[in-house]
Amino acid sequence: MFNSSVLEVAIGLTFCYATLALIVSTLQEALASALQMRARTLLGGIKTMLNDPRFNGMARALYSHALINPHDDGQLSSQSGLRHKPSYIEPLHFAIALIDLVQRVPGKIDQLGSDIDTLRDPQLRRALQGIYLRANGDLKLFQDGVAAWFDSAMDRVSGEYKRRSLLVSVLLSLLLTIMFNIDSIHLFKTLWQHPALAAHITAAPTAVNRESIDLLFTLPIGWEKFPPLWDGSFLLQVAGWIITTSTSLFGAPFWFSTLQRIMQLRGTGAKPEEALPLVRARIMRRV
């Protein structure tokens, strides 16, 4: 169904996109860890949920609770004093901690309704009053209701985090694409004329290591002349960059799966001969 040239071009392009996506995801995870992006996003979501944007009310009290933040001393005076920010909170722990902060007499569900009525913030008070009425005097049902409320709020926080992560992925992909001049249009043309350049690729990368980077640079990418000439060919090059950058939207798992399927198709037929280094050096030279 597919001839050898089509498969080799598809392998070369897909391998390039898979490796780039893997590098982008690795850099993004490192950046998210260094900047505590998950913990910061979670903190912002809880501040919004509890209507405490200044972190001087219920959100601060919640982050001082041992179930939520066991690594701090529980004596928070401001957000700047929050040394340890959890990146995940168990919904049931959130519910128990919030109930501990609201109720004055532990374990008395009847008194809990009155305690909720004394909350200063009207938004938080109405939310907990509604959950309390639906619990109908059952403390476990009330805990489950608060946990479900937290889950719903965290779904929105997760959506916000994914949108931010997607933006970071696109920006990282664009930066790497320009830095290493990964022009999809030039890559396609070169592989179509010389499909043997991709014949040495036999497996998808599973980690960012020297072997995967070396294989990536055997493909026709990189700068031959910098800075480029500002002419019509440069506009075509920019279009190739945009195409390459857009591939990061699919994510590394998609490209790994695609590459494995193409490898299976190629395994049923003969591979073209390996390209000589001198031939590759000539076709990499841009006119």
Buried (B, 14 or more C-beta within 10 A) or exposed (E): EBEBBBBBBBBBBBBBBBBBBBBBBBBBEEEBEEEBBBBBBBBBBBBBBBBBEEBEBBBBBBBBBEBBBEEBEEEBEEBEBBEEBBBEBBBBBBBBBBBBBBBEEEEEBEEBBEBBEEBEBEEBBEBBBEBBEEBEEEBEBBBBBBBEBBEEBBEEBBEBBEEEBBEBBBBBBBEBBBEBBBBBBBBBBBBEEBBBBBBEBEEBBEEBEEEBEEBBEBBBBBEEEEEBEEEEEEEEBBEBBEBBBBBBEEBBEBBBEBBEEBBEBBEEEEBBEEBEEEEBEEBBEBE
